[in-house]
């Protein structure tokens, strides 16, 4: 028998088993490295503290929004909480206004006004809402201020997080989280105070008598505040907030955005204060990266407009401070438009483009909706009426052949004074009404009133069997029984066969 190795024409390459295993492991590691490289680990953003004109305005908005939020539920109006959304009694109190669920149209109008206001402001000046008034930005600013006061500056915080746990580090971390939790719980308590009388709620808190739902919502809203402003921060703006995704649909080339003047700043490079940038062939940007360090979302504005930018203008304040130190004019990073940056427009030309068709359309629609809302609110009657037929007996014949229909009339006093009402009927000849002659309601009181409407048999015979349209008339009475305000609600009167 011949040896197979001797009869083979091509030379054989023998690979040791250990070398084969090493090659396989190397290939496997390379594939694993390739897969892992598709995902970038999220790095914590250490925002540096900054001062400047825009920073001052952000803090003004923090104070204004939080004073309104925290103080409003403690205000009293006509011996009651000024702003209270009482879900139990289905009444919404807004200072002098008393609204019922039937007034949902006003909430719809407010949402429409808010939406068009957002569209208008975004079209003109970008994400002003995000940078200055959004609760996420406001509470993040507050929590970052607490963090900076307790743990120190950006460099100290970064060094502390990298160092091992010590007694000082534990004490500072515990103090920071205790302050965060206190603010978060007070925020949750204030939020619930808009739906449950806040003074009664406080008595329940100090006596440990909170109900299960009140406890749940205080803890839930407090936990959301603590998590969003303390930990998630820019992640909410970048991944959870839908506004960041569709904002580009409201931008155009004349929208004010935070812009880096690349023509003036490039090529960037480090230099001393006394060095001349032009002689060195450099732009005004010294590549100090302060604009990146102060950004709460951790982006580099020098790379152009990015959806992560919330328009807070912290980078403008940081860059202006550096330009002042370097003896260069401010505005390397500034509010501008794409057209203004590309065409070298001045302020007058840039602001002249505010009156463009899209802005004028949004402004016109917003003004019309606001005018309609104010007019409807001003002409709103001081009481509301709902009519429900008695389903037990749609129609019946009573004494002397009279035909009777029974209705349940809900009267809702939307004023802060005791009022008297009278219920009648229209479009029904010789009708008699029983049960609604003199109805007295206290301030913001609602009551169901049974009302019987009767017609003589001869009138019913002329009408014929079936349903006939009628109108229930409710009059608010002055002194002397003279009508002051009336409300009409349509219903039907049934004649039996």
C-alpha positions as CSV (number, residue, x, y, z in Angstrom):
1,X,0.0,0.0,0.0
2,X,1.3,3.4,-0.9
3,X,1.7,6.2,1.6
4,X,-1.0,9.0,0.9
5,X,1.4,11.7,1.9
6,X,3.9,10.5,-0.7
7,X,1.3,10.5,-3.5
8,X,0.1,14.0,-2.9
9,X,1.3,16.5,-5.5
10,X,0.7,19.8,-3.5
11,X,2.8,20.5,-0.5
12,X,1.0,20.2,2.9
13,X,1.2,23.0,5.6
14,X,0.9,21.6,9.1
15,X,-0.5,24.1,11.7
16,X,-0.1,23.2,15.3
17,X,-3.3,22.8,17.4
18,X,-2.3,25.6,19.8
19,X,-1.6,28.0,17.0
20,X,-5.0,27.2,15.5
21,X,-6.7,27.9,18.8
22,X,-4.9,31.2,19.2
23,X,-5.9,32.3,15.7
24,X,-9.5,31.4,16.4
25,X,-9.5,33.3,19.7
26,X,-7.9,36.3,18.0
27,X,-10.6,36.3,15.3
28,X,-13.3,35.9,17.9
29,X,-12.0,38.8,19.9
30,X,-11.8,41.0,16.8
31,X,-15.4,40.2,15.9
32,X,-16.4,41.0,19.5
33,X,-14.5,44.2,19.5
34,X,-16.2,45.2,16.2
35,X,-19.6,44.6,17.7
36,X,-18.9,46.5,20.9
37,X,-17.5,49.4,18.9
38,X,-20.9,50.0,17.5
39,X,-22.1,51.4,20.8
40,X,-20.6,54.3,22.6
41,X,-20.7,54.4,26.3
42,X,-22.5,57.5,27.7
43,X,-20.1,59.8,29.5
44,X,-21.2,61.9,32.4
45,X,-21.4,65.6,31.6
46,X,-19.7,67.8,34.1
47,X,-21.0,71.3,33.3
48,X,-18.8,74.1,34.4
49,X,-20.3,77.1,36.2
50,X,-20.5,80.2,34.0
51,X,-21.5,83.9,34.5
52,X,-22.8,86.4,31.9
53,X,-25.8,88.2,30.5
54,X,-27.7,85.1,29.3
55,X,-26.9,83.2,32.5
56,X,-28.4,86.0,34.5
57,X,-31.6,85.8,32.4
58,X,-31.8,82.0,32.9
59,X,-31.7,82.6,36.6
60,X,-34.4,85.2,36.4
61,X,-36.6,82.7,34.6
62,X,-35.7,80.1,37.3
63,X,-36.9,82.5,40.0
64,X,-40.0,83.6,38.1
65,X,-41.2,80.1,37.2
66,X,-40.5,78.6,40.6
67,X,-42.1,81.5,42.6
68,X,-45.2,81.1,40.5
69,X,-45.2,77.3,40.9
70,X,-44.4,77.2,44.7
71,X,-46.4,80.3,45.8
72,X,-49.6,80.1,43.7
73,X,-51.3,77.2,45.7
74,X,-50.8,79.1,48.9
75,X,-52.7,82.2,47.7
76,X,-56.3,82.6,48.9
77,X,-59.2,84.1,47.0
78,X,-62.7,84.6,48.4
79,X,-61.9,82.4,51.4
80,X,-60.7,79.5,49.3
81,X,-57.5,78.4,47.5
82,X,-57.0,80.7,44.5
83,X,-55.9,78.0,42.1
84,X,-57.3,74.5,42.8
85,X,-58.2,71.7,40.5
86,X,-60.6,69.9,42.7
87,X,-61.2,66.5,41.0
88,X,-63.4,65.2,43.8
89,X,-66.0,67.9,43.4
90,X,-65.2,68.4,39.7
91,X,-64.6,72.1,40.0
92,X,-61.6,74.0,38.9
93,X,-60.9,77.3,40.6
94,X,-58.8,80.0,38.9
95,X,-59.0,83.1,41.0
96,X,-62.4,84.6,40.1
97,X,-63.2,81.8,37.7
98,X,-65.1,78.6,38.7
99,X,-64.9,76.1,35.9
100,X,-66.7,72.8,35.5
101,X,-65.9,69.7,33.3
102,X,-68.3,71.2,30.7
103,X,-65.8,74.0,30.3
104,X,-63.2,71.7,28.8
105,X,-63.2,73.9,25.7
106,X,-61.2,76.5,27.6
107,X,-58.5,74.0,28.4
108,X,-58.5,73.1,24.7
109,X,-58.1,76.7,23.8
110,X,-55.2,77.1,26.2
111,X,-53.4,74.1,24.7
112,X,-53.9,75.6,21.2
113,X,-52.6,78.9,22.3
114,X,-49.6,77.3,23.9
115,X,-48.9,75.2,20.8
116,X,-49.0,78.2,18.4
117,X,-47.0,80.3,20.9
118,X,-44.4,77.6,20.9
119,X,-44.4,77.5,17.1
120,X,-44.1,81.2,16.8
121,X,-41.2,81.6,19.3
122,X,-39.4,78.6,17.9
123,X,-39.6,80.0,14.3
124,X,-38.3,83.4,15.4
125,X,-35.7,82.5,18.0
126,X,-35.2,78.7,18.2
127,X,-35.5,76.8,21.4
128,X,-36.1,79.6,23.9
129,X,-38.6,77.5,25.8
130,X,-36.0,74.7,26.3
131,X,-33.2,77.0,27.4
132,X,-35.0,79.2,29.8
133,X,-38.4,77.9,30.9
134,X,-38.7,74.2,30.4
135,X,-39.1,72.4,33.8
136,X,-36.3,70.0,32.9
137,X,-33.9,72.9,32.3
138,X,-35.1,74.8,35.3
139,X,-34.8,72.0,37.8
140,X,-31.5,70.8,36.3
141,X,-30.1,74.3,36.8
142,X,-31.3,74.2,40.4
143,X,-29.8,70.8,41.1
144,X,-26.5,71.7,39.4
145,X,-26.3,74.8,41.6
146,X,-26.7,72.6,44.7
147,X,-24.1,70.2,43.4
148,X,-21.7,73.0,42.7
149,X,-22.1,74.5,46.2
150,X,-21.7,71.2,48.0
151,X,-19.1,69.3,45.9
152,X,-17.2,72.2,44.4
153,X,-16.2,73.3,40.9
154,X,-16.2,71.1,37.8
155,X,-12.5,70.0,38.3
156,X,-13.2,69.1,42.0
157,X,-16.3,67.1,41.1
158,X,-14.4,65.2,38.4
159,X,-11.5,64.5,40.8
160,X,-13.9,63.4,43.6
161,X,-15.8,61.0,41.4
162,X,-12.5,59.3,40.3
163,X,-11.1,59.0,43.8
164,X,-11.9,56.2,46.2
165,X,-14.6,56.6,48.8
166,X,-13.6,58.6,51.9
167,X,-15.4,60.1,54.8
168,X,-15.4,63.5,53.2
169,X,-16.6,62.2,49.8
170,X,-19.4,60.2,51.5
171,X,-20.4,63.3,53.6
172,X,-20.5,65.6,50.5
173,X,-22.4,63.0,48.4
174,X,-24.9,62.4,51.2
175,X,-25.4,66.1,51.8
176,X,-26.0,66.7,48.0
177,X,-28.5,63.9,47.7
178,X,-30.3,65.0,50.9
179,X,-30.7,68.5,49.4
180,X,-31.9,67.0,46.1
181,X,-34.4,64.8,47.8
182,X,-35.7,67.7,49.9
183,X,-36.3,69.9,46.9
184,X,-37.8,67.0,45.0
185,X,-40.3,66.1,47.8
186,X,-41.3,69.7,48.3
187,X,-41.9,69.9,44.5
188,X,-44.1,66.8,44.6
189,X,-46.0,68.2,47.6
190,X,-46.6,71.5,45.8
191,X,-47.8,69.6,42.7
192,X,-50.3,67.6,44.7
193,X,-51.3,70.9,46.4
194,X,-52.9,72.1,43.1
195,X,-55.3,69.1,43.2
196,X,-55.9,68.8,47.0
197,X,-56.2,71.9,49.3
198,X,-52.6,72.6,50.2
199,X,-53.2,73.8,53.7
200,X,-55.2,70.7,54.6
201,X,-52.6,68.6,52.8
202,X,-49.9,70.1,55.1
203,X,-51.9,69.2,58.2
204,X,-52.1,65.6,56.8
205,X,-48.3,65.6,56.3
206,X,-47.4,66.7,59.7
207,X,-49.9,64.4,61.3
208,X,-48.9,61.4,59.1
209,X,-52.4,61.2,57.8
210,X,-51.8,61.3,54.1
211,X,-54.1,59.2,51.9
212,X,-52.7,56.5,49.6
213,X,-53.2,58.5,46.4
214,X,-51.8,61.7,47.8
215,X,-48.7,59.8,49.1
216,X,-48.3,58.1,45.8
217,X,-48.3,61.2,43.7
218,X,-46.1,63.2,46.1
219,X,-43.5,60.4,46.0
220,X,-44.0,59.8,42.2
221,X,-43.5,63.4,41.2
222,X,-40.7,63.8,43.7
223,X,-38.9,60.7,42.4
224,X,-39.4,62.0,38.8
225,X,-37.9,65.4,39.7
226,X,-35.0,63.7,41.6
227,X,-34.2,61.3,38.8
228,X,-34.6,63.7,35.8
229,X,-32.8,66.7,37.3
230,X,-30.2,64.8,39.3
231,X,-29.2,62.0,37.1
232,X,-30.7,61.9,33.7
233,X,-30.4,65.6,32.9
234,X,-29.3,65.9,29.3
235,X,-30.5,62.4,28.5
236,X,-34.0,63.6,28.9
237,X,-33.4,66.4,26.3
238,X,-31.5,64.2,23.9
239,X,-33.5,60.9,24.0
240,X,-36.9,61.4,25.7
241,X,-38.1,64.8,24.8
242,X,-39.9,64.8,21.4
243,X,-39.5,68.5,20.9
244,X,-35.8,68.0,20.1
245,X,-36.8,65.7,17.2
246,X,-39.3,67.8,15.4
247,X,-37.9,71.3,16.2
248,X,-36.2,71.3,12.8
249,X,-39.6,71.4,11.1
250,X,-40.1,74.8,12.6
251,X,-36.7,76.2,11.8
252,X,-35.8,78.0,8.6
253,X,-32.7,79.9,7.4
254,X,-33.9,83.0,9.2
255,X,-34.4,81.5,12.6
256,X,-32.2,82.8,15.4
257,X,-30.0,80.0,16.6
258,X,-26.7,79.8,18.6
259,X,-24.0,80.0,15.9
260,X,-20.3,79.7,15.8
261,X,-18.6,82.2,13.4
262,X,-16.4,79.7,11.6
263,X,-15.0,82.3,9.2
264,X,-13.8,84.4,12.1
265,X,-12.8,81.6,14.4
266,X,-10.9,79.2,12.1
267,X,-8.2,78.0,12.0
268,X,-8.3,77.7,15.8
269,X,-5.3,77.3,18.0
270,X,-3.8,78.1,21.4
271,X,-1.9,81.3,21.8
272,X,-1.0,83.9,24.5
273,X,-2.9,87.1,25.1
274,X,-0.1,89.2,23.6
275,X,0.2,87.1,20.4
276,X,-1.3,88.4,17.2
277,X,-3.7,85.9,15.7
278,X,-3.4,87.2,12.1
279,X,0.4,87.1,12.1
280,X,0.2,83.5,13.4
281,X,-2.4,82.6,10.7
282,X,-5.0,81.7,13.3
283,X,-8.6,82.8,13.9
284,X,-10.0,84.2,17.1
285,X,-10.9,80.8,18.6
286,X,-8.1,79.8,21.0
287,X,-9.5,76.2,21.3
288,X,-9.9,76.6,25.1
289,X,-13.0,74.3,25.0
290,X,-14.8,76.4,27.6
291,X,-17.9,76.4,25.3
292,X,-17.9,72.6,25.6
293,X,-17.3,72.6,29.3
294,X,-20.2,74.9,30.2
295,X,-22.7,73.1,27.9
296,X,-25.3,71.2,29.9
297,X,-25.7,68.7,27.1
298,X,-22.0,68.3,26.5
299,X,-21.9,69.2,22.8
300,X,-19.4,71.3,20.8
301,X,-21.2,74.2,19.2
302,X,-18.3,74.7,16.9
303,X,-19.4,71.6,14.9
304,X,-22.6,73.5,13.9
305,X,-26.2,73.3,14.9
306,X,-27.1,70.0,16.6
307,X,-30.5,68.7,17.8
308,X,-29.0,68.4,21.4
309,X,-28.6,72.1,21.7
310,X,-31.2,73.5,24.0
311,X,-30.5,77.1,23.3
312,X,-29.4,78.0,26.8
313,X,-26.6,80.3,25.5
314,X,-24.1,79.3,28.2
315,X,-21.5,78.9,25.5
316,X,-22.0,82.5,24.4
317,X,-21.3,83.8,27.9
318,X,-18.2,81.6,28.2
319,X,-16.9,82.6,24.8
320,X,-17.6,86.3,25.4
321,X,-15.6,86.1,28.7
322,X,-12.6,84.6,26.8
323,X,-12.8,87.2,24.0
324,X,-12.7,90.0,26.6
325,X,-9.6,88.5,28.1
326,X,-8.0,88.1,24.7
327,X,-8.8,91.6,23.7
328,X,-11.0,90.4,20.8
329,X,-14.5,91.5,20.0
330,X,-17.4,89.6,21.4
331,X,-19.7,87.5,19.2
332,X,-17.5,84.6,18.1
333,X,-20.4,82.5,19.3
334,X,-23.7,84.4,19.2
335,X,-27.4,84.3,18.3
336,X,-27.6,84.6,14.6
337,X,-29.3,83.1,11.5
338,X,-27.9,80.9,8.8
339,X,-28.5,83.6,6.2
340,X,-26.9,86.2,8.3
341,X,-23.8,84.1,8.9
342,X,-23.4,83.1,5.3
343,X,-24.2,86.6,3.8
344,X,-22.5,88.7,6.5
345,X,-25.7,90.6,7.4
346,X,-25.8,93.1,10.2
347,X,-28.4,93.2,13.0
348,X,-30.8,95.4,11.1
349,X,-30.9,93.1,8.1
350,X,-31.2,90.0,10.3
351,X,-34.0,91.4,12.4
352,X,-35.7,92.7,9.3
353,X,-36.3,89.1,8.2
354,X,-38.5,88.5,11.3
355,X,-41.5,89.7,9.3
356,X,-41.6,86.8,7.0
357,X,-44.8,84.9,5.9
358,X,-44.4,82.0,8.3
359,X,-44.0,84.3,11.3
360,X,-46.9,86.5,10.2
361,X,-49.2,83.5,9.7
362,X,-48.4,82.1,13.2
363,X,-48.9,85.5,14.7
364,X,-52.2,86.0,13.0
365,X,-53.5,82.6,14.0
366,X,-52.3,83.1,17.6
367,X,-54.0,86.5,17.9
368,X,-57.2,85.2,16.5
369,X,-57.3,82.2,18.9
370,X,-56.4,84.5,21.9
371,X,-59.1,87.0,20.9
372,X,-61.7,84.2,20.6
373,X,-60.6,82.7,23.9
374,X,-60.9,86.1,25.8
375,X,-64.2,86.9,24.1
376,X,-65.7,83.5,25.0
377,X,-64.4,83.7,28.6
378,X,-65.8,87.3,29.0
379,X,-69.2,86.3,27.6
380,X,-69.4,83.1,29.6
381,X,-72.6,82.9,31.6
382,X,-72.2,82.8,35.4
383,X,-73.9,79.5,35.6
384,X,-74.3,76.3,33.6
385,X,-77.2,74.0,32.8
386,X,-77.4,70.3,31.8
387,X,-80.7,68.6,31.0
388,X,-81.3,64.9,31.4
389,X,-84.6,63.2,30.7
390,X,-86.1,60.9,33.3
391,X,-85.5,57.5,31.7
392,X,-88.0,55.8,34.0
393,X,-91.0,57.4,32.4
394,X,-90.4,59.3,29.2
395,X,-94.0,60.5,29.2
396,X,-97.1,59.8,31.2
397,X,-100.7,60.9,31.6
398,X,-101.6,62.4,35.0
399,X,-104.6,64.1,36.6
400,X,-107.3,65.4,34.3
401,X,-105.5,64.0,31.2
402,X,-102.5,66.2,31.4
403,X,-99.4,64.9,29.7
404,X,-96.3,65.1,31.8
405,X,-92.6,64.8,31.1
406,X,-90.0,64.8,33.9
407,X,-86.5,66.2,33.5
408,X,-83.5,66.4,35.7
409,X,-81.9,69.8,35.4
410,X,-78.4,70.3,36.7
411,X,-77.7,73.8,37.8
412,X,-74.1,74.8,38.4
413,X,-73.4,78.2,40.0
414,X,-70.1,79.4,38.6
415,X,-70.0,82.6,40.7
416,X,-68.7,83.3,44.2
417,X,-72.1,84.5,45.5
418,X,-75.4,82.9,46.4
419,X,-77.8,83.0,43.4
420,X,-81.5,82.3,42.7
421,X,-82.8,80.6,39.6
422,X,-86.2,80.0,37.9
423,X,-86.8,77.1,35.4
424,X,-89.3,77.5,32.6
425,X,-90.1,76.1,29.2
426,X,-90.4,77.7,25.7
427,X,-91.9,76.6,22.4
428,X,-94.7,74.7,24.2
429,X,-98.1,76.4,24.5
430,X,-100.0,76.3,27.8
431,X,-97.2,74.4,29.5
432,X,-97.0,74.3,33.3
433,X,-93.7,73.8,35.1
434,X,-93.4,72.4,38.6
435,X,-90.3,72.1,40.7
436,X,-88.1,74.9,39.4
437,X,-89.9,78.0,40.5
438,X,-87.2,79.2,43.0
439,X,-83.9,77.4,43.3
440,X,-81.3,78.8,45.5
441,X,-77.6,77.8,45.1
442,X,-74.7,78.8,47.2
443,X,-71.3,79.9,45.9
444,X,-69.9,77.4,43.4
445,X,-72.7,74.9,44.3
446,X,-74.1,72.4,41.8
447,X,-77.4,70.6,42.2
448,X,-79.8,68.3,40.3
449,X,-83.3,69.7,40.3
450,X,-86.3,67.5,39.2
451,X,-88.6,69.5,36.9
452,X,-92.0,68.3,35.6
453,X,-93.5,69.9,32.5
454,X,-97.2,69.4,31.8
455,X,-99.5,70.3,28.9
456,X,-103.3,70.0,28.5
457,X,-104.7,67.0,26.6
458,X,-106.0,69.2,23.8
459,X,-102.5,70.6,23.2
460,X,-101.1,67.1,23.1
461,X,-103.7,66.0,20.6
462,X,-102.8,68.8,18.3
463,X,-99.1,67.9,18.6
464,X,-99.6,64.2,17.9
465,X,-97.7,61.3,19.3
466,X,-93.9,61.4,19.2
467,X,-91.2,63.9,20.1
468,X,-91.4,67.6,19.8
469,X,-88.5,70.0,20.2
470,X,-88.7,72.4,23.2
471,X,-86.3,74.7,25.0
472,X,-85.7,74.7,28.8
473,X,-85.2,78.2,30.0
474,X,-83.2,78.9,33.2
475,X,-83.1,82.4,34.5
476,X,-80.9,83.8,37.1
477,X,-83.0,86.2,39.2
478,X,-82.2,89.6,40.7
479,X,-84.0,91.2,43.6
480,X,-87.7,91.4,42.8
481,X,-87.6,88.3,40.7
482,X,-86.5,90.1,37.5
483,X,-84.4,88.0,35.3
484,X,-80.7,88.9,35.1
485,X,-79.1,86.2,32.9
486,X,-80.8,83.4,31.1
487,X,-79.5,80.1,29.6
488,X,-81.4,78.0,27.1
489,X,-81.0,74.3,26.5
490,X,-82.8,72.3,23.8
491,X,-84.5,69.0,24.6
492,X,-87.6,67.1,23.5
493,X,-91.2,66.7,24.8
494,X,-92.7,63.2,24.3
495,X,-96.4,62.7,23.7
496,X,-97.5,59.0,24.3
497,X,-99.6,57.1,21.7
